[in-house]
Amino acid sequence: MYQLWILQNYEIFVIADKKVKILGSIIAQNRESEEDNSGLVFVKGKVYGIGDVYLGRAKCPFSKVLFAKTRGVHEPS
């Protein structure tokens, strides 16, 4: 079974939570083996926000996330 999620023409706005020490993340995909056919694709979007967060974080060793034709804007907190 192939589970590929595609998000197109999207906007992600993030506000960092200053009450915790661990920075948040915008995406964390969970692919546990090479045989797992899942993945996330973000196309033609915009990622922006205030504060420091991780754009992506591999939750498992085989995680797959692709950002294509995506603009990012960082505004310091």
PyMOL commands that set and color helices and strands:
alter all, ss='L'
color gray80, all
select strands_A, chain A and resi 4-8+11-15+25-27+39-43+46-50+54-56+65-68+71-75
alter strands_A, ss='S'
color yellow, strands_A
deselect
rebuild
show_as cartoon
